[in-house]
Amino acid sequence: MTINVYTEQTPNPATMKFMVNKLLINGSEDFATKESAEHSPFAKELFKFNFVNGVFFASNFVTITKTEGTDWADIEPILKEFVKGAVESEYKIKEETDGEIPAFEGTDLEIKIQQILHDYVRPAVEQDGGAISYKSFEEGVVTVELRGSCSGCPSSTITLKSGIQNLLQRMVPEVKEVVSEAL
């Protein structure tokens, strides 16, 4: 199979989404620092580039965050070629792979919230090169974690309040607010 790599801009100007025509991972993995990539041969190699500041994998893409002062025009072709080679060489994203998507847990209400986030919100967030995960639901407040290009993105607050919060409030009247847990 020939691996094709193409890029998409994300709402976060510091990140670029590198799409491939192959499933890379079930779920997602976020490596916000070089140290966190210790058990990921793929991410560890990407961090060897001094202009790489963060790496995030989900389904068929890797979102790369660049260092400040680096121009995408200079590094995009280099990263495209690297991603292509790494996928062709089957670099592992995680050394220990369990591949299981965790089952939703909690009260009926919490399970309903998690299902909505999984079915409606996750695909949209992945389109922008990010990921969302459910953390908790207490006293009407849903806490989520945004990763990938969503982490530190200027428009993620708007997405969180206007998009996710409105959707959950419509579908689950008990939800009063949605907040993001800082990484």
KENU-541941 format. One record per residue: x, y, z of N, C-alpha, C in turn; residue number from 0. Coordinates in steps of 0.05 Angstrom, whole numbers, always signed. Example, Ala and Ser with C-alpha at 12.3 -4.5 7.8 and 13.67 -1.06 7.14 Angstrom:
+264,-114,+156,+246,-90,+156,+264,-66,+156,0
+257,-45,+142,+273,-21,+143,+258,+1,+157,1
This chain:
+17,-24,+0,+0,+0,+0,+18,+25,+0,0
+12,+43,-18,+26,+68,-19,+15,+87,+2,1
+32,+98,+18,+23,+117,+39,+23,+145,+27,2
+0,+158,+29,-2,+186,+21,-6,+203,+45,3
+7,+226,+45,+5,+244,+68,-3,+271,+56,4
-24,+283,+68,-31,+310,+61,-36,+326,+86,5
-34,+352,+85,-36,+368,+109,-62,+385,+108,6
-71,+391,+132,-94,+409,+135,-87,+428,+157,7
-94,+453,+152,-90,+473,+174,-111,+468,+195,8
-105,+475,+220,-124,+473,+242,-131,+501,+251,9
-151,+504,+268,-157,+531,+278,-134,+542,+295,10
-116,+525,+304,-93,+534,+320,-70,+538,+301,11
-61,+563,+297,-39,+569,+278,-13,+555,+284,12
-9,+546,+309,+16,+532,+316,+15,+502,+310,13
-8,+492,+301,-10,+463,+295,-18,+458,+267,14
-9,+436,+256,-16,+427,+229,-23,+397,+232,15
-44,+390,+216,-54,+362,+217,-42,+348,+192,16
-28,+326,+197,-16,+309,+176,-33,+284,+174,17
-50,+283,+153,-68,+261,+148,-55,+239,+132,18
-60,+214,+139,-50,+192,+122,-73,+173,+115,19
-69,+158,+94,-90,+140,+84,-88,+113,+97,20
-84,+113,+123,-82,+88,+139,-90,+94,+167,21
-103,+75,+180,-110,+79,+209,-84,+76,+225,22
-78,+97,+241,-54,+96,+257,-59,+86,+286,23
-83,+93,+296,-88,+86,+324,-118,+86,+329,24
-127,+68,+346,-155,+69,+356,-154,+87,+381,25
-170,+108,+381,-169,+127,+403,-150,+149,+396,26
-135,+158,+417,-116,+180,+412,-94,+179,+433,27
-71,+191,+426,-48,+193,+444,-37,+221,+441,28
-32,+234,+464,-22,+261,+464,+6,+262,+476,29
+25,+274,+463,+52,+277,+474,+59,+307,+473,30
+53,+320,+496,+56,+349,+497,+85,+357,+502,31
+101,+338,+511,+130,+344,+516,+147,+321,+505,32
+172,+328,+501,+191,+308,+492,+193,+285,+512,33
+192,+291,+538,+194,+271,+559,+171,+251,+558,34
+147,+261,+552,+123,+244,+551,+124,+224,+528,35
+141,+229,+509,+143,+212,+485,+162,+188,+489,36
+171,+184,+513,+191,+163,+519,+182,+135,+509,37
+156,+128,+511,+147,+102,+503,+133,+102,+475,38
+139,+122,+459,+128,+124,+432,+150,+128,+412,39
+159,+106,+399,+180,+109,+379,+174,+131,+358,40
+149,+132,+349,+140,+151,+328,+144,+180,+339,41
+132,+185,+362,+133,+213,+373,+162,+220,+381,42
+177,+201,+392,+204,+206,+400,+221,+215,+376,43
+217,+203,+353,+231,+211,+329,+223,+239,+320,44
+197,+245,+322,+188,+272,+314,+200,+293,+332,45
+203,+287,+358,+214,+307,+376,+244,+312,+371,46
+257,+295,+355,+285,+300,+348,+288,+325,+330,47
+266,+332,+317,+266,+357,+302,+264,+380,+322,48
+283,+399,+322,+282,+420,+342,+259,+440,+339,49
+244,+438,+317,+221,+455,+314,+194,+442,+322,50
+196,+417,+332,+171,+403,+340,+167,+408,+370,51
+143,+417,+377,+138,+425,+405,+115,+408,+417,52
+102,+391,+401,+80,+374,+411,+71,+356,+389,53
+62,+331,+397,+54,+311,+378,+28,+298,+389,54
+9,+296,+371,-17,+284,+379,-26,+265,+357,55
-33,+241,+364,-43,+221,+345,-72,+214,+350,56
-88,+212,+328,-115,+202,+330,-122,+189,+303,57
-138,+169,+303,-146,+153,+279,-125,+154,+257,58
-130,+170,+236,-112,+170,+213,-96,+196,+210,59
-89,+208,+232,-73,+233,+229,-55,+237,+253,60
-34,+253,+249,-17,+263,+271,-18,+294,+269,61
-24,+306,+292,-24,+335,+293,+3,+343,+306,62
+18,+361,+293,+44,+369,+303,+43,+399,+310,63
+52,+405,+333,+54,+433,+342,+83,+442,+338,64
+86,+465,+326,+113,+475,+320,+122,+495,+341,65
+148,+500,+342,+158,+520,+361,+152,+547,+350,66
+152,+567,+368,+147,+594,+360,+170,+604,+342,67
+164,+620,+322,+185,+631,+305,+192,+613,+282,68
+179,+590,+280,+184,+572,+258,+162,+575,+238,69
+169,+575,+212,+149,+579,+191,+141,+552,+180,70
+114,+548,+178,+104,+522,+166,+116,+517,+138,71
+119,+538,+123,+129,+535,+95,+156,+522,+95,72
+172,+527,+116,+199,+515,+117,+199,+486,+126,73
+181,+479,+144,+182,+452,+157,+161,+432,+147,74
+140,+442,+135,+118,+424,+126,+128,+402,+107,75
+144,+408,+87,+154,+387,+69,+171,+366,+84,76
+187,+375,+102,+205,+357,+118,+188,+338,+134,77
+168,+349,+148,+150,+333,+166,+133,+314,+150,78
+124,+323,+126,+107,+306,+109,+123,+281,+101,79
+148,+285,+93,+165,+264,+84,+171,+245,+108,80
+176,+257,+131,+182,+240,+155,+158,+223,+162,81
+134,+235,+163,+109,+221,+171,+105,+198,+151,82
+108,+203,+125,+105,+182,+105,+124,+159,+110,83
+149,+165,+115,+169,+144,+120,+164,+129,+146,84
+155,+143,+167,+149,+131,+193,+126,+112,+191,85
+105,+120,+176,+81,+103,+172,+89,+78,+155,86
+104,+83,+134,+113,+60,+117,+130,+41,+133,87
+147,+51,+151,+164,+34,+167,+149,+23,+192,88
+124,+30,+194,+107,+21,+216,+118,+27,+244,89
+128,+52,+247,+136,+61,+273,+112,+58,+292,90
+117,+50,+316,+95,+46,+336,+90,+73,+349,91
+64,+78,+354,+56,+102,+369,+58,+97,+398,92
+52,+73,+407,+56,+65,+435,+69,+38,+435,93
+88,+34,+453,+101,+8,+454,+82,-14,+465,94
+67,-7,+485,+48,-26,+496,+20,-18,+485,95
+9,-35,+468,-17,-28,+457,-39,-47,+467,96
-59,-35,+480,-81,-51,+488,-104,-48,+468,97
-104,-26,+453,-123,-22,+431,-153,-21,+439,98
-159,-23,+465,-186,-23,+474,-196,+6,+478,99
-219,+12,+469,-232,+37,+475,-247,+32,+501,100
-242,+49,+521,-254,+43,+547,-284,+45,+546,101
-297,+28,+561,-327,+29,+563,-334,+54,+580,102
-357,+65,+574,-367,+88,+590,-374,+79,+618,103
-367,+95,+638,-373,+88,+665,-387,+110,+680,104
-401,+103,+702,-414,+123,+718,-444,+119,+719,105
-458,+140,+728,-487,+139,+729,-498,+139,+701,106
-524,+134,+699,-538,+135,+673,-533,+162,+659,107
-534,+183,+675,-531,+210,+664,-502,+214,+654,108
-482,+204,+669,-454,+207,+660,-449,+191,+635,109
-461,+167,+633,-458,+150,+609,-471,+164,+585,110
-494,+177,+589,-507,+192,+568,-489,+215,+558,111
-477,+229,+577,-459,+252,+570,-435,+241,+554,112
-423,+220,+563,-400,+208,+550,-407,+199,+522,113
-431,+187,+519,-440,+177,+493,-444,+201,+473,114
-455,+223,+483,-459,+246,+466,-432,+258,+457,115
-413,+260,+476,-387,+270,+470,-373,+252,+449,116
-376,+226,+453,-364,+207,+434,-376,+208,+406,117
-403,+209,+405,-417,+207,+379,-418,+233,+364,118
-422,+256,+378,-426,+281,+365,-402,+300,+366,119
-389,+301,+388,-368,+321,+392,-341,+311,+382,120
-333,+286,+389,-307,+275,+382,-301,+278,+352,121
-320,+269,+334,-314,+271,+305,-308,+300,+296,122
-322,+319,+307,-318,+347,+299,-291,+357,+309,123
-285,+350,+334,-259,+359,+346,-236,+346,+331,124
-239,+320,+323,-218,+306,+308,-214,+319,+280,125
-235,+330,+269,-233,+344,+243,-213,+367,+245,126
-212,+379,+268,-194,+402,+272,-167,+393,+284,127
-162,+367,+285,-136,+357,+293,-133,+354,+324,128
-155,+352,+337,-154,+350,+367,-170,+327,+377,129
-172,+326,+403,-188,+305,+417,-200,+316,+442,130
-222,+304,+450,-235,+312,+475,-240,+287,+491,131
-236,+289,+517,-243,+266,+534,-258,+276,+558,132
-277,+259,+567,-294,+264,+589,-278,+260,+615,133
-280,+279,+634,-267,+276,+660,-287,+271,+682,134
-307,+289,+685,-326,+285,+707,-352,+301,+702,135
-372,+295,+718,-397,+310,+719,-405,+313,+748,136
-404,+338,+758,-411,+343,+785,-427,+369,+787,137
-450,+367,+801,-467,+390,+806,-473,+406,+780,138
-479,+392,+759,-486,+406,+734,-463,+414,+716,139
-439,+410,+725,-415,+418,+710,-401,+394,+698,140
-398,+394,+671,-384,+373,+657,-355,+383,+653,141
-336,+367,+662,-308,+374,+658,-296,+356,+637,142
-284,+368,+616,-272,+354,+594,-242,+361,+592,143
-227,+346,+577,-199,+353,+572,-196,+355,+542,144
-185,+377,+532,-180,+381,+503,-151,+376,+498,145
-145,+361,+477,-117,+355,+471,-112,+359,+441,146
-87,+355,+433,-80,+359,+405,-81,+388,+398,147
-91,+395,+374,-92,+423,+366,-111,+440,+383,148
-129,+427,+397,-148,+442,+414,-134,+453,+439,149
-113,+440,+447,-98,+449,+471,-85,+475,+464,150
-93,+497,+477,-81,+523,+473,-91,+537,+448,151
-111,+526,+435,-122,+539,+411,-139,+563,+419,152
-135,+586,+406,-151,+610,+412,-181,+606,+410,153
-190,+589,+391,-219,+585,+388,-231,+563,+404,154
-214,+549,+421,-225,+526,+435,-245,+534,+457,155
-242,+558,+468,-262,+568,+488,-289,+572,+475,156
-289,+583,+450,-314,+586,+435,-327,+559,+429,157
-310,+541,+420,-320,+513,+414,-332,+501,+439,158
-318,+504,+461,-327,+493,+487,-354,+504,+495,159
-356,+531,+496,-380,+544,+506,-403,+544,+486,160
-398,+553,+461,-419,+555,+441,-427,+528,+430,161
-408,+511,+425,-414,+486,+412,-421,+464,+432,162
-401,+455,+447,-405,+432,+465,-425,+437,+487,163
-422,+460,+500,-441,+466,+522,-470,+468,+513,164
-474,+482,+490,-502,+484,+479,-513,+457,+472,165
-497,+440,+459,-506,+414,+451,-514,+397,+476,166
-496,+396,+495,-502,+380,+519,-526,+391,+535,167
-529,+417,+536,-552,+429,+550,-578,+422,+536,168
-578,+421,+510,-602,+414,+495,-609,+384,+499,169
-588,+367,+499,-593,+338,+501,-595,+327,+529,170
-582,+342,+548,-582,+333,+576,-588,+358,+593,171
-614,+364,+599,-621,+388,+613,-607,+392,+640,172
-597,+370,+652,-583,+373,+678,-556,+387,+675,173
-545,+388,+651,-519,+401,+647,-523,+432,+648,174
-508,+445,+666,-509,+474,+668,-485,+487,+655,175
-462,+474,+655,-438,+486,+644,-418,+464,+636,176
-401,+471,+616,-380,+453,+608,-353,+469,+612,177
-334,+457,+626,-308,+469,+630,-286,+450,+620,178
-263,+462,+614,-241,+446,+605,-220,+446,+627,179
-210,+422,+632,-189,+419,+652,-163,+426,+639,180
-148,+444,+652,-122,+452,+641,-102,+429,+643,181
-86,+426,+622,-66,+405,+622,-42,+413,+639,182
